[in-house]
Amino acid sequence: MVVEIVSNKVGNKLGSKLAGYARIGVWYYVVFDLLQKLGESLLQVYELRANSYQQARLRNLGIDPN
């Protein structure tokens, strides 16, 4: 599992790193976005499925997003 915390720096959190993480077999990629720089969600979870990341539903993982 990789957890990233979004800061005020410009970057591509959801882009180029994902291919590398998939190559080494990281099952979950989590983005914590306290200041909501990437959208309305504070927490985004991606699950590796068939060599690519799909956004996971938090409730399916036993996580209450509220």
Secondary structure, 3 states (H helix, E strand, C coil): CEEEECCCCCCCCCCHHHHHHHHCCCCEEEEECCCCCCCCCCEEEEEEECCEEEECCHHHHCCCCC
